[in-house]
Amino acid sequence: MDARKHHVTYDELDNLIKRMRKRILTGQFGEAYFQPGAPSLPEYDRTIRIYGVPRGGVPVALMLAGTGPFVLVDEIGKAEVVVDDLLDSGATRKRYNDWPFYALLDKQQDAGFKNAWVVFPWESGTDGDVEDNVRRLIQFIGDDATRGGLLETPHRVVKAWQEWCSGYGQDPAEVLKVFEDGAEGCDEMVVVKDIPFYSKCEHHMADIFGTATIAYVPDGKIVGLSKLDRLLEIYARRLQVQERLTAQVADALMEHLGAKGAGVVIKARHMCMESRGVRKQGHHTVTSVLRGVFKDQPATRAEFLALAHG
């Protein structure tokens, strides 16, 4: 997996701690606390009780406690403020919704960090960190991560997920190398039918697998037929919903190939429905996306759908 990493330096960390300290004090005492001639903290005659979210918030709380006027508490019920290292999806914040919540970095608000894998100095930033999380998951579900059959499982799981989600590190534009030679007079649809694919659903990270039929009508440029398989692979090897996967393949053909039209039909099974939840096996979900002449010209649309479903 080619995730972009940002290793937070100690200088950056120092600035982030200072910024958090000011935000907390402003939130507790108001903006006037930082104005010239404002009362000093002792006149308020109080401290601020902070709780660090396990695990990343603990070092943050410890660093704040060294700057004052903060005091650490080890029970959430005693806290006035909750601190963490990173605000990512917002799930952690929701768990502490009854307390003022502060994070060193907010990936939604801090520019440049949204798609980065942020590594703080107390983390190694290696695959070993992820393997530790797999061990914790094994323990969470009730098994012994130290028994023989599971000793190498965390390493294997990390390698497997790097392969399953390898599409994040690939650019569709680089795959769709076009050729003008050979495209002369080619104005009918090009179809590659029943391409097998494997993906993971973004809701449960369970398997999605099935086949895709991909077609386009050239506009003076063609692409190697194997590149349609590779294009599908790029988007399938990401956390997905089938509807978006279908649209992404069609839109990439329109954008990077400059096609007159594109059509994609995907027929797939979803293990999030078959192995859990409703547990109904053997059915398929079919999605289709039509662009350009495939959508605008009824005859082209009908021809493609007949080929895809035939």
N, C-alpha and C positions, 0 to 999 in steps of 0.2 A: 504494500500500500504506500502511496507517495503522499502522505499527509504532510502539509506544511507545518513545520515546528517553529515555535518562537521560544527560545530559552531566555527567561527573564534574568537579567544581570542583577548584581547586588546594588548597583547604582539605581537601576530602574525600581528595584524592590524598595529601596530607601525612599524614593520619591512617591511611590504608591502608598507606603505606610504613612507618610506625611499628609498625603492627600486624604486618605481615609480618616486620619485623626482629625483633620480640620472639618471634614463632613460630619463626623459624629458629634464633635463639640458644637458645631453650628446647629445641628439638629436638636441637641439637648439644651443649649443655652441661648441660641439665636445668633443672628449675624452681628449683633452689637458686641458680642464677646471679642470679636477680632477688630473692632474699630479702635483708633487711638484714644487713650484715656479710659478704655473700658475697664470695669472692675476685674481685678485678678481673680483667679479661680478660688484661692482660699476664702475669699469673701462669700463665695457661694456655699462654702463649708460642706462640700459633699464630693464623693467620687462617683464614677460611672461603672456599674457592674457589667462585665462583658462575658459572653459565652462563645467559644469557638466551635464551629460545626466540625464534628469528626469527619474526615481526618484533616482536610486541607485548612480548615479554619483554626485549628489548634496552634500551629506556628504563628499565624497572624495575630491571634489573641496574645500570645506570649510576647511578641515584638511590641504590640501596643502597650502592654502592661509595663514595659520598660520605659515608656515615655511619660506615663502619668497623664491624667488623673485616674487611670483605669485600674480596676481590680478584677482579677479572674474569679469566675465562679464555675463549679463543675456540675451544676444542675441548672437546666434550662429555666426551671420555675423561679430561680433567684435572679435571673438576668434582666437587665434593662435594654441591652443591645446584643444582637447576634452578629457575628462576623464570620466571613468565609474568604477563601482565596479567589474563587472564580464563580461568576454567575453566567451560566451557559444557557441551558434550556429554560431555567426558571423553576424547575421541579423542587429543588432544595429550598428556594425562597418560599414556595407555597407551604412547605412543611412547617415553616417558622413564621407564618403569616401574622401571628399575634404580636410579634416583636419588631421594632425597627431593625432592618436588615441591611448590612453593608458588606460589599465584596471589593477586593483589591481591583479586580478587573471584571467588567461587564462586557461580554463578547457581543452583545447587541448594541451597546452604546459606544464602546471604545473602538475608534476607527483602526482598521488594520488587523483586528483580532478575530473577526467573525468566523472565518474558516480556518483559523490556525489551531494547531495542537499546542496549547500553552504549557510550558514546562517551568515550574518554579524551582528555586535552588534546592529545596528539600525533596525534590523528585529526581530520579535518574534520567527520565525521559527515554528510556530504552524499552525494548520488548518485554524486559523483565517486569516492568510495572504492570503491563497488561496481563502477563502470565499470573502475577499475584492476584489480580482481580478475578481471573478464571478460577484460581484455587479457592478464593472466597466464595465464588458462586457454587463450586462443588460442595463446600461446607454448608452453604446456605440451604441447598436442596437436601442435605442430610447425609451425604456420603463422606468418606474419609479420603481426603486429598493425598494422604501419605501412603495409601495402600499401593501394592505393586502395579495393578492395572491402570492406576490413575497418575502415577508419578510423572510420566511424560505427556500426559494429556494437555496441560496448559500450554506447553510449547507447540504441540500439534494443532491445538485450537487457534493459536495466534497465526501460525503459518496458513492454516486453512482460511481464516477470515481475510488475510492479506490477499489470497487468491480470489476468494469470492467477491471481494470489493475492490478489485484492481482497476475497475473502470474509472475511479476518481482521478487516477494519475494519467489518464489518456485524453487526448484532444481529438474530437471527431473530425476537425478540419484537416488534421494531419493524415488521417486514414483515407479520407475521400479525395485522393489524388485523381485528377480528371485527365482524360485524353480527348483531344479533338480529332486526332487521326483515327479513323474507323467510325466516326460518328456521322459521316456524310450520309445524308438521306435517311438517317435513323430518327423517325418521328413517331414511332409506335412504342407502346409500353414495353419496358423490360421488367420481367418478373422473376424473382427467386422465391420458390414456394417451400413451405414447411421446414423452415430453418429451426433446429432445436435450440433452446436456450434454457439457462438456469439463473434464477435471481433470488433475492431475499426480500420479503415484505418489510416495509418500514414500521409497521405497527407491532409485529411480534417477532420480527427477524426470523421468520419461518420460511420454508422453501416455497418458491413459485417456479414452476417449470411447465414447458409446453413448446409450441411451435409458432413461428411468425412467417407470414407471407409479406414480402416487401416488393413494391413496384414503383417505377418512376417513368415519366416520359421525358426523354432528353431534349435539350435545347442547344444543340451543337456540341455537347460534351457528354462523354460517357465515363463510367467508372468500372474498374475491374469487378467482376461479379463476386469475388471473395470478399471485397470490401463491404458489401452489404451485410455479410455475416459478421464481420469485425465491427461494423457500426452498431449492430444490434448488441454485440457482446459488450461494447463500451458502456452502454446505458443499462444493460441487464446486470452487470457486475457492480451495481450500486444498490443501496437500500431503495426500494421502489414501491409504487403502486402501479398496477397494470395499465390504468388509464394514462398516467403520465409517460410511462415507458413507450406506449404506442405513439403518443404525440411527439415525443422527443426524436424518435427515429424519423418520422415523416418531416418534421421541421428541419432537421439537420440536412436531409436531402434537398429541401427547397433552398436553404441558406447556403450551403457549401458546394452543392452541385449545380445550382441555378436551374433546376429542372422546371419544366412546364407544369408538372404536377407530380404528386407522390401519394401513394396509398399504402397503408399498413394495416394488416389484420393479425391479431394475436389471439391464440386459443391456449388457455393455460389452466392448470390446477393449482390450488392454494392450500398448503398444509396448515395454515392458520385456521382454516375451516374444516379440513378433513381430520386433523389429529387432535384438535381441541374445539371448544365451543360447540357448534352444532354437530360436528363429527359426521358430516355427510360425505361419503366417499364416491369418487369416480365422476363427478360432474365437472364441467368446464365453464370457465368464464371467457366470453368472446368480446373483444373490443376492436373497434376500427376507427381509423382517422384518415380522412381524405383531404387533400390539399390541391389547389390549382385546378387543372382540367379534370382531375378525378372527381372533384366536387361540383364543378360548373357544367360539365358536359354529361348529360344522362347516359349516353351510349358508352362512354369511357368508364363511367362509374359502374354501370351494369356489367360490362365485360370484366372489369377487375374483380368485382365481388363474386361473379360466377366462377372465375378461376380460383379465387381464394377459398371459396367454400365447396368447390367441386371435388 
